[in-house]
Amino acid sequence: MSPGDSNKTDYIPLDRHIKSISRYYLGTLVAVIVIVLMIYAAMQVVLERHSVQQSISFLTSNQFIEFQQLKGTARALMRGSTTDVVPDNVLNHMIDDLNQQIAKIRDTSAQLYRLRLQLDKDTKPSDLDLRLGSFIDRAEKLGKFSNDIRSRHYSFWGPIDFAAASDGAIMRGFQLEVAQSFGKSQESIVAAKRISALLILSLLVALCLVGALVILPLLRKLRTENTKKEAFERELSVLVNKDSLTGLCNRRSFNQQLSRLVQSVHTGDGDPAPAPFALLLIDLDDFKAVNDTFGHQTGDRLLVEVAQRIAASLVAGAVAARLGGDEFAILAPGLADNAAVEALVARVRAQLAVSFAFEGHTHRICASIGGAIFPDHGADGKALIRCADLALYAAKTERNSQVIFNAALMADRLAESQLRAGLYQAVEEGEFLVYYQPKIDIRTGRHLAFEALVRWRHPQLGILLPGRFLHLLDTAPLMTAMTEIVVNRVAHDIRVWRDAGLEFGSVAINLPETTLISDAGYTMLSNAVQRHAIEWHDLAIEITEDVFVNKYAKQILATVLKLRDRGVSIALDDFGTGFASLTNLRNFHFDDIKIDRSFVSEIGKDVKSEQIIKAMINLAANLGKRCVAEGVETEEQVLFLQQAGCAIAQGYFFAQPLPFEVATPGLASALAIS
């Protein structure tokens, strides 16, 4: 299961759980809000009733005071009416006070009645209200009589005054009313306390529900998810630091361990010093060809096999990593000199030397190895990698070899860097030249054709051969630009030869694969043909048989066939050194087979090479193709090729590559005859 799958499996249920908890939370929150609102409303009712009871108690007390004042005023008025000492104006003033007190006590009684209606809509006048009303009515009549009537009827009012003064029923009624108001007020306070307690209890219950339904399940789920997350992170940490195909450390882990080793310090008897270690970079030779020929499944199986063998060759404490593609690395702590590093390289080579079989094919592993030692060759990780990379580059030029970094490598690499930088100027300044090497009829010595070979007229280093700079053209645009210069130069020279009436045959140009993948190569030749008014059959192109196993083989061969249809002859260069099968020779339309110089140089030295050359010549003859031998340098080689049936050759024995001014057909014929 991948980390992505684990992530989905672990965290989607958490989302659902959170949604479920959210629903519980919202339900609980709504219930709490409803309960709080209901309790708040009940509290408001209780507080309002308590306020009414307080008002009733206050007004009842005022009513009692007003009753006492009214009773005193009525008694004073009756007493004053029986004597002539009290003037009439004083009595009238007393009557006014009496009437005001009556109005005031009636207003208070009305307020009390309204307040009681708030508490009980069906309330009726109490016994106190009736008795008090009767007293007020008698007092009101007292104020309406004249002084004469009050004095003549004193014997009548006396009992009234006495009764009013000693009316125990009214007094008891007031006492009862005040007591009831106080009691009801206390009940309201008790009810408010109960409701407050209920509110607090409800909130506590709600909090408990939230805790039980929301917080605790969420905490449990989060704890579970955190445990899963920690396990996932541990698994992810392993995956992040391991190469998924081979199981070795990946580039990220390699960089981390390299940094740790660089920072580690060796503590001995003297001052602390950096702890030495070795870095090996391993690159498989021709891995791309294996991938293209047998498929990526075989390529992956080869990488796994290599990883297992590298791991089996490690010394104690060493770590192996796959940096990407077919590149591996080894970090070996404690290796401080070339001898120790070479011993480790020997162990690796011994493991890789054993071939392995997969899907009916036997594969032999070839690898180039570059090594460097810390801190002798590099004071930090970047410098050490750069040195090991220089050593690997040097090893790859020899194929299936190993190189430990030294100062000479650095000097060579600096020189190459300067050459690489100068290539851009060479394109801009037109520093590339074309030299022509004749192809000769071995039997007659007659000139047949030319092969165009590029040279670089370096401002400081002079004329450079292709081996010095072609491998530095590591970008397709730069390679295309150089090829276009060569094509145009050749087309120009052909035009000059034609105008001079010289017979030059045809001129073969090596077209790199990058120009044949698209229509760039065809367009380049077409433009040159039109610009210089030459014929298509004046040109030939040479391609290596490796194009058959290139992943863009269909596009390349389609472009080549398109050129052949226009009259351009096609030659298979370096034949016998690539990975093409005989099926490709059967299906592909070509004109020439060129025997590679590595076979020609073994003539007279190696019987097997001679037999292979004869087989190639016979194969070409049976297929109806011309056979051209490259790199012919001795008379012995010429005689062998002639006897074997090879008709065409090129090499220093006949003529070296010549500049345009020298390489005229007449001169080439003269050189061939001589």
Number of C-alpha atoms within 10 A of each C-alpha: 6 9 13 9 9 15 14 10 11 15 14 11 13 16 11 11 15 17 12 14 18 15 14 16 18 14 13 18 16 12 13 20 14 12 17 17 13 13 17 15 12 16 20 13 14 21 17 15 20 22 14 21 24 18 17 25 22 15 19 21 16 14 21 18 13 18 22 15 17 23 20 15 19 25 20 14 23 22 17 20 23 18 11 9 8 13 11 13 9 12 18 15 12 18 20 13 17 23 20 13 20 20 14 16 24 17 13 18 18 12 16 20 17 15 18 18 13 14 14 10 10 8 12 11 9 12 12 17 16 12 15 21 15 12 19 21 12 14 22 18 9 20 21 11 12 11 20 11 12 21 19 12 14 17 11 11 18 14 11 19 20 11 12 19 15 11 14 11 13 20 17 12 18 20 15 13 18 19 13 15 21 17 14 18 23 15 16 23 16 13 17 19 14 13 17 16 12 15 20 13 12 16 16 12 13 18 17 13 18 20 15 12 18 21 16 13 15 18 12 11 16 15 12 14 16 12 12 16 18 12 12 16 14 12 14 17 11 14 16 16 18 20 19 12 13 19 17 24 25 23 19 16 19 22 16 12 15 21 14 12 20 20 13 14 13 14 11 8 6 7 7 11 12 15 18 20 22 26 28 27 26 27 23 21 17 13 18 17 17 17 18 18 17 13 12 13 10 18 20 16 14 24 22 16 16 21 20 17 19 24 18 13 19 18 14 9 9 17 20 25 27 27 20 11 13 19 16 24 26 22 23 24 19 18 22 18 15 15 10 14 22 16 12 20 22 14 18 21 22 13 18 21 14 11 11 13 10 10 7 6 10 10 14 13 21 17 25 24 29 27 30 31 28 25 19 15 20 17 13 15 19 13 15 24 22 16 26 29 21 24 26 27 21 22 22 21 10 11 18 16 17 25 23 24 24 16 10 9 17 15 11 13 17 12 12 15 12 11 17 18 12 15 22 16 12 18 17 11 9 13 19 22 20 21 21 24 24 31 28 26 19 21 13 10 19 19 25 19 25 25 22 25 19 22 23 22 16 16 10 6 9 10 14 15 13 13 9 12 16 16 10 17 15 10 9 13 12 15 21 20 14 23 21 20 18 23 24 18 18 25 24 17 17 25 18 14 16 13 9 9 9 13 15 20 17 21 25 25 22 19 20 18 20 16 22 22 21 15 14 15 23 16 13 17 19 15 14 21 21 12 12 16 13 17 18 20 15 21 26 24 22 22 20 21 21 18 22 21 21 18 15 16 17 14 16 23 17 15 20 24 18 14 22 19 11 12 15 23 24 22 26 23 22 21 21 20 14 15 17 17 12 9 8 12 16 10 8 13 15 18 18 18 24 24 25 19 17 14 22 24 18 15 21 12 10 12 11 12 17 20 14 14 24 18 13 20 25 17 16 20 15 9 12 11 16 18 24 25 27 22 20 21 18 15 11 12 19 24 14 17 24 16 11 17 16 26 19 24 25 27 19 14 16 27 20 16 22 17 16 15 8 13 20 18 20 14 12 27 19 13 16 20 13 8
